[in-house]
Amino acid sequence: MAEISWESFQQIELRVGTIVEASDFPEARNPSYILRIDFGPDIGVLKSSAQITDLYTPETLIGKQIIAVTNFPSKQIGPIMSECLVTGFHQPDRSVVLASTDMPVANGTRLA
């Protein structure tokens, strides 16, 4: 994989947000949830589609802080417009472990 410059990395806005709503997304091609994530007063609440149904339920996601890319263009995914990219790590069985914080962080804080 090619190296990138510090300037290139700084263009990616990785921010922490708290999941405030999670629901099934039956129209998705692959099993997914629709998430509403609070990124604080400057960004607000954004929607995302996330293929994380193997390890999480909607109930376990509420209140969880995650890390997402907030400056990608919105993308139409079925009937919803995904406004951010939730990040995570693929496991050997293809399940995804969400990238999150180990202590509470103010919503909207940018990854340093």
Long-range contacts (C-beta under 8 A, 24 or more apart in sequence): 11-71, 12-69, 12-71, 13-69, 13-70, 13-71, 13-110, 14-67, 14-68, 14-69, 14-70, 14-87, 14-110, 14-111, 15-39, 15-43, 15-67, 15-68, 15-70, 15-108, 15-109, 15-110, 15-111, 16-65, 16-66, 16-67, 16-101, 16-105, 16-106, 16-107, 16-108, 16-109, 16-111, 17-43, 17-46, 17-65, 17-66, 17-67, 17-68, 17-70, 17-84, 17-107, 17-108, 18-63, 18-64, 18-65, 18-66, 18-107, 19-61, 19-62, 19-63, 19-64, 19-65, 19-66, 20-45, 20-62, 21-62, 22-56, 22-58, 22-59, 22-61, 22-62, 23-58, 24-58, 25-49, 25-78, 25-80, 27-78, 27-79, 28-77, 28-78, 29-78, 33-58, 33-61, 34-80, 35-61, 35-86, 37-66, 37-68, 37-84, 37-86, 38-107, 39-68, 39-70, 39-84, 39-107, 39-108, 40-106, 40-107, 40-108, 40-109, 41-108, 42-108, 43-70, 43-108, 46-70, 46-83, 46-84, 47-80, 47-81, 47-82, 47-83, 47-84, 48-82, 48-83, 48-84, 48-85, 48-86, 49-77, 49-78, 49-80, 49-82, 50-86, 50-88, 50-96, 51-96, 52-86, 52-88, 52-96, 52-98, 54-93, 54-94, 54-95, 54-96, 55-95, 55-96, 55-97, 56-98, 64-98, 64-100, 65-100, 65-101, 65-104, 65-105, 65-107, 66-98, 66-99, 66-100, 67-99, 67-100, 67-101, 67-111
